[in-house]
Amino acid sequence: MTPSTTGSLYEAFDPETARALTERLEIHYTPKHGSWLNIAEIELSALTRQCLGHRLDRLDTLNHELAAWQHATNTDRRQVNWQFTSADARTKLRHLYPEN
């Protein structure tokens, strides 16, 4: 079993605990490589520094702070300047594109 599946929980915990944990998780499978991943990591780093850099002892406080951070971030409407174009992809990844 790969580490990205819930099977690893059954290896680490008793079945009842593992089942309870799997019901709480929502797993999103994402590519391991890609420029969008760098953007996601930057946003998670900003979230950690700007919102989660201090102890939050209540779930409702955490949810309130996360919602406020998300609202401020979305209001700011930062944009990403993608520099890897489709033409670049066809050049660098020509083995993935059929010949015309």
Backbone as XML, in Angstrom:
<?xml version="1.0"?>
<chain id="A" units="angstrom">
  <residue number="1" name="MET">
    <atom name="N" x="0.832" y="-1.179" z="0.000"/>
    <atom name="CA" x="0.000" y="0.000" z="0.000"/>
    <atom name="C" x="0.880" y="1.247" z="0.000"/>
  </residue>
  <residue number="2" name="THR">
    <atom name="N" x="0.498" y="2.242" z="-0.761"/>
    <atom name="CA" x="1.291" y="3.463" z="-0.816"/>
    <atom name="C" x="0.998" y="4.325" z="0.403"/>
  </residue>
  <residue number="3" name="PRO">
    <atom name="N" x="1.946" y="5.176" z="0.783"/>
    <atom name="CA" x="1.747" y="6.019" z="1.954"/>
    <atom name="C" x="0.602" y="7.018" z="1.803"/>
  </residue>
  <residue number="4" name="SER">
    <atom name="N" x="0.158" y="7.261" z="0.571"/>
    <atom name="CA" x="-0.898" y="8.254" z="0.371"/>
    <atom name="C" x="-2.298" y="7.681" z="0.562"/>
  </residue>
  <residue number="5" name="THR">
    <atom name="N" x="-2.396" y="6.409" z="0.906"/>
    <atom name="CA" x="-3.716" y="5.823" z="1.131"/>
    <atom name="C" x="-3.972" y="5.708" z="2.624"/>
  </residue>
  <residue number="6" name="THR">
    <atom name="N" x="-5.216" y="5.438" z="2.954"/>
    <atom name="CA" x="-5.561" y="5.309" z="4.363"/>
    <atom name="C" x="-5.079" y="3.978" z="4.940"/>
  </residue>
  <residue number="7" name="GLY">
    <atom name="N" x="-4.602" y="3.082" z="4.106"/>
    <atom name="CA" x="-4.097" y="1.795" z="4.587"/>
    <atom name="C" x="-2.971" y="1.950" z="5.602"/>
  </residue>
  <residue number="8" name="SER">
    <atom name="N" x="-2.193" y="3.009" z="5.456"/>
    <atom name="CA" x="-1.093" y="3.219" z="6.403"/>
    <atom name="C" x="-1.621" y="3.502" z="7.813"/>
  </residue>
  <residue number="9" name="LEU">
    <atom name="N" x="-2.832" y="4.046" z="7.903"/>
    <atom name="CA" x="-3.424" y="4.268" z="9.227"/>
    <atom name="C" x="-3.734" y="2.941" z="9.911"/>
  </residue>
  <residue number="10" name="TYR">
    <atom name="N" x="-4.165" y="1.960" z="9.122"/>
    <atom name="CA" x="-4.465" y="0.640" z="9.687"/>
    <atom name="C" x="-3.195" y="-0.090" z="10.111"/>
  </residue>
  <residue number="11" name="GLU">
    <atom name="N" x="-2.063" y="0.295" z="9.515"/>
    <atom name="CA" x="-0.789" y="-0.279" z="9.938"/>
    <atom name="C" x="-0.308" y="0.347" z="11.239"/>
  </residue>
  <residue number="12" name="ALA">
    <atom name="N" x="-0.677" y="1.607" z="11.470"/>
    <atom name="CA" x="-0.179" y="2.333" z="12.640"/>
    <atom name="C" x="-1.114" y="2.274" z="13.846"/>
  </residue>
  <residue number="13" name="PHE">
    <atom name="N" x="-2.433" y="2.075" z="13.608"/>
    <atom name="CA" x="-3.408" y="2.114" z="14.690"/>
    <atom name="C" x="-4.267" y="0.860" z="14.688"/>
  </residue>
  <residue number="14" name="ASP">
    <atom name="N" x="-4.968" y="0.664" z="15.792"/>
    <atom name="CA" x="-5.920" y="-0.444" z="15.839"/>
    <atom name="C" x="-7.063" y="-0.114" z="14.863"/>
  </residue>
  <residue number="15" name="PRO">
    <atom name="N" x="-7.814" y="-1.131" z="14.386"/>
    <atom name="CA" x="-8.833" y="-0.902" z="13.359"/>
    <atom name="C" x="-9.883" y="0.158" z="13.706"/>
  </residue>
  <residue number="16" name="GLU">
    <atom name="N" x="-10.321" y="0.200" z="14.954"/>
    <atom name="CA" x="-11.346" y="1.183" z="15.323"/>
    <atom name="C" x="-10.816" y="2.616" z="15.220"/>
  </residue>
  <residue number="17" name="THR">
    <atom name="N" x="-9.598" y="2.827" z="15.711"/>
    <atom name="CA" x="-8.983" y="4.155" z="15.651"/>
    <atom name="C" x="-8.707" y="4.548" z="14.209"/>
  </residue>
  <residue number="18" name="ALA">
    <atom name="N" x="-8.178" y="3.604" z="13.438"/>
    <atom name="CA" x="-7.880" y="3.879" z="12.030"/>
    <atom name="C" x="-9.155" y="4.244" z="11.274"/>
  </residue>
  <residue number="19" name="ARG">
    <atom name="N" x="-10.226" y="3.524" z="11.515"/>
    <atom name="CA" x="-11.499" y="3.816" z="10.847"/>
    <atom name="C" x="-12.009" y="5.207" z="11.235"/>
  </residue>
  <residue number="20" name="ALA">
    <atom name="N" x="-11.909" y="5.554" z="12.507"/>
    <atom name="CA" x="-12.346" y="6.879" z="12.960"/>
    <atom name="C" x="-11.525" y="7.975" z="12.273"/>
  </residue>
  <residue number="21" name="LEU">
    <atom name="N" x="-10.234" y="7.746" z="12.127"/>
    <atom name="CA" x="-9.375" y="8.733" z="11.465"/>
    <atom name="C" x="-9.699" y="8.846" z="9.977"/>
  </residue>
  <residue number="22" name="THR">
    <atom name="N" x="-9.927" y="7.721" z="9.312"/>
    <atom name="CA" x="-10.229" y="7.773" z="7.875"/>
    <atom name="C" x="-11.532" y="8.504" z="7.604"/>
  </residue>
  <residue number="23" name="GLU">
    <atom name="N" x="-12.466" y="8.427" z="8.523"/>
    <atom name="CA" x="-13.733" y="9.136" z="8.341"/>
    <atom name="C" x="-13.566" y="10.642" z="8.502"/>
  </residue>
  <residue number="24" name="ARG">
    <atom name="N" x="-12.509" y="11.069" z="9.184"/>
    <atom name="CA" x="-12.261" y="12.497" z="9.387"/>
    <atom name="C" x="-11.416" y="13.101" z="8.269"/>
  </residue>
  <residue number="25" name="LEU">
    <atom name="N" x="-10.746" y="12.264" z="7.493"/>
    <atom name="CA" x="-9.841" y="12.750" z="6.460"/>
    <atom name="C" x="-10.533" y="12.897" z="5.116"/>
  </residue>
  <residue number="26" name="GLU">
    <atom name="N" x="-10.102" y="13.884" z="4.367"/>
    <atom name="CA" x="-10.500" y="14.026" z="2.972"/>
    <atom name="C" x="-9.202" y="14.138" z="2.181"/>
  </residue>
  <residue number="27" name="ILE">
    <atom name="N" x="-8.858" y="13.083" z="1.474"/>
    <atom name="CA" x="-7.576" y="13.011" z="0.782"/>
    <atom name="C" x="-7.745" y="13.535" z="-0.639"/>
  </residue>
  <residue number="28" name="HIS">
    <atom name="N" x="-6.863" y="14.444" z="-1.017"/>
    <atom name="CA" x="-6.845" y="14.990" z="-2.371"/>
    <atom name="C" x="-5.537" y="14.561" z="-3.014"/>
  </residue>
  <residue number="29" name="TYR">
    <atom name="N" x="-5.638" y="13.794" z="-4.078"/>
    <atom name="CA" x="-4.449" y="13.346" z="-4.785"/>
    <atom name="C" x="-4.015" y="14.434" z="-5.754"/>
  </residue>
  <residue number="30" name="THR">
    <atom name="N" x="-2.758" y="14.810" z="-5.659"/>
    <atom name="CA" x="-2.231" y="15.876" z="-6.504"/>
    <atom name="C" x="-0.958" y="15.396" z="-7.176"/>
  </residue>
  <residue number="31" name="PRO">
    <atom name="N" x="-0.625" y="15.981" z="-8.319"/>
    <atom name="CA" x="0.632" y="15.622" z="-8.975"/>
    <atom name="C" x="1.827" y="15.967" z="-8.099"/>
  </residue>
  <residue number="32" name="LYS">
    <atom name="N" x="2.892" y="15.196" z="-8.257"/>
    <atom name="CA" x="4.092" y="15.457" z="-7.465"/>
    <atom name="C" x="4.929" y="16.582" z="-8.061"/>
  </residue>
  <residue number="33" name="HIS">
    <atom name="N" x="4.745" y="16.843" z="-9.349"/>
    <atom name="CA" x="5.536" y="17.867" z="-10.022"/>
    <atom name="C" x="4.596" y="18.855" z="-10.694"/>
  </residue>
  <residue number="34" name="GLY">
    <atom name="N" x="4.991" y="20.080" z="-10.730"/>
    <atom name="CA" x="4.198" y="21.081" z="-11.422"/>
    <atom name="C" x="4.419" y="22.453" z="-10.825"/>
  </residue>
  <residue number="35" name="SER">
    <atom name="N" x="4.408" y="23.446" z="-11.679"/>
    <atom name="CA" x="4.677" y="24.796" z="-11.203"/>
    <atom name="C" x="3.574" y="25.289" z="-10.277"/>
  </residue>
  <residue number="36" name="TRP">
    <atom name="N" x="2.337" y="24.786" z="-10.444"/>
    <atom name="CA" x="1.250" y="25.208" z="-9.562"/>
    <atom name="C" x="1.522" y="24.773" z="-8.129"/>
  </residue>
  <residue number="37" name="LEU">
    <atom name="N" x="2.283" y="23.675" z="-7.980"/>
    <atom name="CA" x="2.578" y="23.173" z="-6.647"/>
    <atom name="C" x="3.431" y="24.174" z="-5.877"/>
  </residue>
  <residue number="38" name="ASN">
    <atom name="N" x="4.341" y="24.842" z="-6.562"/>
    <atom name="CA" x="5.153" y="25.872" z="-5.911"/>
    <atom name="C" x="4.272" y="26.994" z="-5.386"/>
  </residue>
  <residue number="39" name="ILE">
    <atom name="N" x="3.259" y="27.379" z="-6.164"/>
    <atom name="CA" x="2.342" y="28.438" z="-5.747"/>
    <atom name="C" x="1.575" y="27.997" z="-4.503"/>
  </residue>
  <residue number="40" name="ALA">
    <atom name="N" x="1.121" y="26.748" z="-4.511"/>
    <atom name="CA" x="0.382" y="26.225" z="-3.353"/>
    <atom name="C" x="1.267" y="26.219" z="-2.107"/>
  </residue>
  <residue number="41" name="GLU">
    <atom name="N" x="2.534" y="25.825" z="-2.259"/>
    <atom name="CA" x="3.446" y="25.807" z="-1.124"/>
    <atom name="C" x="3.704" y="27.214" z="-0.599"/>
  </residue>
  <residue number="42" name="ILE">
    <atom name="N" x="3.795" y="28.177" z="-1.486"/>
    <atom name="CA" x="3.993" y="29.566" z="-1.070"/>
    <atom name="C" x="2.783" y="30.046" z="-0.269"/>
  </residue>
  <residue number="43" name="GLU">
    <atom name="N" x="1.578" y="29.715" z="-0.740"/>
    <atom name="CA" x="0.368" y="30.132" z="-0.030"/>
    <atom name="C" x="0.273" y="29.464" z="1.339"/>
  </residue>
  <residue number="44" name="LEU">
    <atom name="N" x="0.615" y="28.185" z="1.415"/>
    <atom name="CA" x="0.588" y="27.502" z="2.713"/>
    <atom name="C" x="1.615" y="28.098" z="3.666"/>
  </residue>
  <residue number="45" name="SER">
    <atom name="N" x="2.761" y="28.483" z="3.135"/>
    <atom name="CA" x="3.776" y="29.123" z="3.969"/>
    <atom name="C" x="3.272" y="30.474" z="4.486"/>
  </residue>
  <residue number="46" name="ALA">
    <atom name="N" x="2.621" y="31.235" z="3.613"/>
    <atom name="CA" x="2.065" y="32.532" z="4.037"/>
    <atom name="C" x="0.979" y="32.326" z="5.081"/>
  </residue>
  <residue number="47" name="LEU">
    <atom name="N" x="0.128" y="31.333" z="4.875"/>
    <atom name="CA" x="-0.920" y="31.023" z="5.852"/>
    <atom name="C" x="-0.301" y="30.705" z="7.209"/>
  </residue>
  <residue number="48" name="THR">
    <atom name="N" x="0.739" y="29.910" z="7.212"/>
    <atom name="CA" x="1.394" y="29.530" z="8.458"/>
    <atom name="C" x="1.983" y="30.750" z="9.161"/>
  </residue>
  <residue number="49" name="ARG">
    <atom name="N" x="2.676" y="31.595" z="8.403"/>
    <atom name="CA" x="3.308" y="32.770" z="8.999"/>
    <atom name="C" x="2.287" y="33.806" z="9.459"/>
  </residue>
  <residue number="50" name="GLN">
    <atom name="N" x="1.278" y="34.061" z="8.633"/>
    <atom name="CA" x="0.362" y="35.167" z="8.895"/>
    <atom name="C" x="-0.810" y="34.793" z="9.805"/>
  </residue>
  <residue number="51" name="CYS">
    <atom name="N" x="-1.166" y="33.526" z="9.836"/>
    <atom name="CA" x="-2.382" y="33.154" z="10.555"/>
    <atom name="C" x="-2.132" y="32.110" z="11.644"/>
  </residue>
  <residue number="52" name="LEU">
    <atom name="N" x="-1.260" y="31.182" z="11.367"/>
    <atom name="CA" x="-1.091" y="30.058" z="12.287"/>
    <atom name="C" x="0.201" y="30.122" z="13.082"/>
  </residue>
  <residue number="53" name="GLY">
    <atom name="N" x="0.814" y="31.285" z="13.124"/>
    <atom name="CA" x="2.093" y="31.432" z="13.797"/>
    <atom name="C" x="1.997" y="31.487" z="15.311"/>
  </residue>
  <residue number="54" name="HIS">
    <atom name="N" x="0.800" y="31.387" z="15.833"/>
    <atom name="CA" x="0.631" y="31.415" z="17.288"/>
    <atom name="C" x="-0.323" y="30.296" z="17.694"/>
  </residue>
  <residue number="55" name="ARG">
    <atom name="N" x="-0.358" y="30.016" z="18.969"/>
    <atom name="CA" x="-1.180" y="28.908" z="19.465"/>
    <atom name="C" x="-2.656" y="29.283" z="19.457"/>
  </residue>
  <residue number="56" name="LEU">
    <atom name="N" x="-3.456" y="28.389" z="18.888"/>
    <atom name="CA" x="-4.907" y="28.561" z="18.881"/>
    <atom name="C" x="-5.492" y="27.363" z="19.610"/>
  </residue>
  <residue number="57" name="ASP">
    <atom name="N" x="-6.090" y="27.603" z="20.770"/>
    <atom name="CA" x="-6.506" y="26.482" z="21.606"/>
    <atom name="C" x="-7.961" y="26.066" z="21.421"/>
  </residue>
  <residue number="58" name="ARG">
    <atom name="N" x="-8.684" y="26.785" z="20.554"/>
    <atom name="CA" x="-10.087" y="26.434" z="20.330"/>
    <atom name="C" x="-10.347" y="26.315" z="18.827"/>
  </residue>
  <residue number="59" name="LEU">
    <atom name="N" x="-11.116" y="25.319" z="18.450"/>
    <atom name="CA" x="-11.414" y="25.084" z="17.047"/>
    <atom name="C" x="-12.191" y="26.251" z="16.440"/>
  </residue>
  <residue number="60" name="ASP">
    <atom name="N" x="-13.120" y="26.832" z="17.170"/>
    <atom name="CA" x="-13.886" y="27.945" z="16.623"/>
    <atom name="C" x="-12.999" y="29.171" z="16.400"/>
  </residue>
  <residue number="61" name="THR">
    <atom name="N" x="-11.997" y="29.367" z="17.262"/>
    <atom name="CA" x="-11.039" y="30.461" z="17.066"/>
    <atom name="C" x="-10.218" y="30.209" z="15.804"/>
  </residue>
  <residue number="62" name="LEU">
    <atom name="N" x="-9.758" y="28.977" z="15.631"/>
    <atom name="CA" x="-9.007" y="28.609" z="14.432"/>
    <atom name="C" x="-9.843" y="28.861" z="13.181"/>
  </residue>
  <residue number="63" name="ASN">
    <atom name="N" x="-11.076" y="28.392" z="13.179"/>
    <atom name="CA" x="-11.945" y="28.580" z="12.019"/>
    <atom name="C" x="-12.191" y="30.059" z="11.729"/>
  </residue>
  <residue number="64" name="HIS">
    <atom name="N" x="-12.373" y="30.854" z="12.772"/>
    <atom name="CA" x="-12.587" y="32.295" z="12.606"/>
    <atom name="C" x="-11.352" y="32.953" z="11.992"/>
  </residue>
  <residue number="65" name="GLU">
    <atom name="N" x="-10.176" y="32.624" z="12.507"/>
    <atom name="CA" x="-8.945" y="33.218" z="11.986"/>
    <atom name="C" x="-8.666" y="32.763" z="10.560"/>
  </residue>
  <residue number="66" name="LEU">
    <atom name="N" x="-8.923" y="31.489" z="10.266"/>
    <atom name="CA" x="-8.732" y="31.000" z="8.897"/>
    <atom name="C" x="-9.671" y="31.699" z="7.927"/>
  </residue>
  <residue number="67" name="ALA">
    <atom name="N" x="-10.925" y="31.878" z="8.326"/>
    <atom name="CA" x="-11.894" y="32.559" z="7.466"/>
    <atom name="C" x="-11.477" y="34.009" z="7.221"/>
  </residue>
  <residue number="68" name="ALA">
    <atom name="N" x="-11.004" y="34.680" z="8.250"/>
    <atom name="CA" x="-10.557" y="36.074" z="8.107"/>
    <atom name="C" x="-9.345" y="36.152" z="7.190"/>
  </residue>
  <residue number="69" name="TRP">
    <atom name="N" x="-8.390" y="35.238" z="7.346"/>
    <atom name="CA" x="-7.201" y="35.219" z="6.489"/>
    <atom name="C" x="-7.600" y="34.938" z="5.044"/>
  </residue>
  <residue number="70" name="GLN">
    <atom name="N" x="-8.484" y="33.980" z="4.851"/>
    <atom name="CA" x="-8.928" y="33.636" z="3.499"/>
    <atom name="C" x="-9.642" y="34.820" z="2.843"/>
  </residue>
  <residue number="71" name="HIS">
    <atom name="N" x="-10.491" y="35.492" z="3.591"/>
    <atom name="CA" x="-11.202" y="36.654" z="3.052"/>
    <atom name="C" x="-10.208" y="37.750" z="2.649"/>
  </residue>
  <residue number="72" name="ALA">
    <atom name="N" x="-9.250" y="38.038" z="3.514"/>
    <atom name="CA" x="-8.247" y="39.070" z="3.216"/>
    <atom name="C" x="-7.412" y="38.682" z="1.999"/>
  </residue>
  <residue number="73" name="THR">
    <atom name="N" x="-7.030" y="37.421" z="1.916"/>
    <atom name="CA" x="-6.226" y="36.944" z="0.792"/>
    <atom name="C" x="-7.010" y="37.028" z="-0.513"/>
  </residue>
  <residue number="74" name="ASN">
    <atom name="N" x="-8.269" y="36.606" z="-0.487"/>
    <atom name="CA" x="-9.094" y="36.665" z="-1.694"/>
    <atom name="C" x="-9.395" y="38.105" z="-2.105"/>
  </residue>
  <residue number="75" name="THR">
    <atom name="N" x="-9.561" y="38.994" z="-1.128"/>
    <atom name="CA" x="-9.823" y="40.399" z="-1.421"/>
    <atom name="C" x="-8.606" y="41.043" z="-2.076"/>
  </residue>
  <residue number="76" name="ASP">
    <atom name="N" x="-7.413" y="40.624" z="-1.657"/>
    <atom name="CA" x="-6.166" y="41.163" z="-2.198"/>
    <atom name="C" x="-6.009" y="40.818" z="-3.680"/>
  </residue>
  <residue number="77" name="ARG">
    <atom name="N" x="-6.553" y="39.701" z="-4.106"/>
    <atom name="CA" x="-6.559" y="39.249" z="-5.504"/>
    <atom name="C" x="-5.172" y="39.252" z="-6.133"/>
  </residue>
  <residue number="78" name="ARG">
    <atom name="N" x="-4.220" y="38.680" z="-5.422"/>
    <atom name="CA" x="-2.886" y="38.538" z="-5.994"/>
    <atom name="C" x="-2.959" y="37.639" z="-7.212"/>
  </residue>
  <residue number="79" name="GLN">
    <atom name="N" x="-2.053" y="37.862" z="-8.136"/>
    <atom name="CA" x="-2.043" y="37.057" z="-9.349"/>
    <atom name="C" x="-0.696" y="36.388" z="-9.505"/>
  </residue>
  <residue number="80" name="VAL">
    <atom name="N" x="-0.716" y="35.306" z="-10.262"/>
    <atom name="CA" x="0.506" y="34.557" z="-10.535"/>
    <atom name="C" x="0.945" y="34.872" z="-11.956"/>
  </residue>
  <residue number="81" name="ASN">
    <atom name="N" x="2.211" y="35.166" z="-12.111"/>
    <atom name="CA" x="2.764" y="35.430" z="-13.434"/>
    <atom name="C" x="3.370" y="34.127" z="-13.954"/>
  </residue>
  <residue number="82" name="TRP">
    <atom name="N" x="2.576" y="33.354" z="-14.685"/>
    <atom name="CA" x="3.047" y="32.080" z="-15.228"/>
    <atom name="C" x="4.034" y="32.363" z="-16.347"/>
  </residue>
  <residue number="83" name="GLN">
    <atom name="N" x="5.211" y="31.789" z="-16.251"/>
    <atom name="CA" x="6.225" y="32.036" z="-17.257"/>
    <atom name="C" x="6.507" y="30.816" z="-18.126"/>
  </residue>
  <residue number="84" name="PHE">
    <atom name="N" x="5.965" y="29.673" z="-17.783"/>
    <atom name="CA" x="6.152" y="28.459" z="-18.565"/>
    <atom name="C" x="4.954" y="28.345" z="-19.503"/>
  </residue>
  <residue number="85" name="THR">
    <atom name="N" x="5.159" y="28.636" z="-20.768"/>
    <atom name="CA" x="4.067" y="28.701" z="-21.739"/>
    <atom name="C" x="3.808" y="27.337" z="-22.377"/>
  </residue>
  <residue number="86" name="SER">
    <atom name="N" x="2.731" y="27.260" z="-23.121"/>
    <atom name="CA" x="2.420" y="26.031" z="-23.873"/>
    <atom name="C" x="3.528" y="25.726" z="-24.879"/>
  </residue>
  <residue number="87" name="ALA">
    <atom name="N" x="4.067" y="26.768" z="-25.509"/>
    <atom name="CA" x="5.170" y="26.576" z="-26.460"/>
    <atom name="C" x="6.388" y="25.997" z="-25.743"/>
  </residue>
  <residue number="88" name="ASP">
    <atom name="N" x="6.682" y="26.489" z="-24.545"/>
    <atom name="CA" x="7.787" y="25.944" z="-23.756"/>
    <atom name="C" x="7.549" y="24.464" z="-23.446"/>
  </residue>
  <residue number="89" name="ALA">
    <atom name="N" x="6.320" y="24.155" z="-23.091"/>
    <atom name="CA" x="5.983" y="22.766" z="-22.771"/>
    <atom name="C" x="6.185" y="21.866" z="-23.983"/>
  </residue>
  <residue number="90" name="ARG">
    <atom name="N" x="5.754" y="22.334" z="-25.151"/>
    <atom name="CA" x="5.915" y="21.516" z="-26.360"/>
    <atom name="C" x="7.386" y="21.304" z="-26.699"/>
  </residue>
  <residue number="91" name="THR">
    <atom name="N" x="8.228" y="22.275" z="-26.363"/>
    <atom name="CA" x="9.661" y="22.129" z="-26.610"/>
    <atom name="C" x="10.299" y="21.185" z="-25.599"/>
  </residue>
  <residue number="92" name="LYS">
    <atom name="N" x="10.065" y="21.450" z="-24.315"/>
    <atom name="CA" x="10.704" y="20.649" z="-23.265"/>
    <atom name="C" x="10.104" y="19.262" z="-23.131"/>
  </residue>
  <residue number="93" name="LEU">
    <atom name="N" x="8.831" y="19.130" z="-23.450"/>
    <atom name="CA" x="8.141" y="17.850" z="-23.270"/>
    <atom name="C" x="7.701" y="17.276" z="-24.617"/>
  </residue>
  <residue number="94" name="ARG">
    <atom name="N" x="8.516" y="17.463" z="-25.638"/>
    <atom name="CA" x="8.115" y="17.052" z="-26.987"/>
    <atom name="C" x="7.819" y="15.564" z="-27.089"/>
  </residue>
  <residue number="95" name="HIS">
    <atom name="N" x="8.408" y="14.767" z="-26.180"/>
    <atom name="CA" x="8.119" y="13.330" z="-26.213"/>
    <atom name="C" x="6.679" y="13.021" z="-25.809"/>
  </residue>
  <residue number="96" name="LEU">
    <atom name="N" x="5.987" y="13.982" z="-25.190"/>
    <atom name="CA" x="4.604" y="13.792" z="-24.792"/>
    <atom name="C" x="3.611" y="14.294" z="-25.837"/>
  </residue>
  <residue number="97" name="TYR">
    <atom name="N" x="4.095" y="15.083" z="-26.811"/>
    <atom name="CA" x="3.233" y="15.660" z="-27.826"/>
    <atom name="C" x="3.432" y="14.928" z="-29.150"/>
  </residue>
  <residue number="98" name="PRO">
    <atom name="N" x="2.351" y="14.543" z="-29.806"/>
    <atom name="CA" x="2.486" y="13.864" z="-31.097"/>
    <atom name="C" x="2.984" y="14.826" z="-32.176"/>
  </residue>
  <residue number="99" name="GLU">
    <atom name="N" x="3.671" y="14.254" z="-33.169"/>
    <atom name="CA" x="4.146" y="15.064" z="-34.301"/>
    <atom name="C" x="2.966" y="15.457" z="-35.165"/>
  </residue>
  <residue number="100" name="ASN">
    <atom name="N" x="2.990" y="16.678" z="-35.680"/>
    <atom name="CA" x="1.903" y="17.152" z="-36.560"/>
    <atom name="C" x="2.231" y="16.872" z="-38.004"/>
  </residue>
</chain>
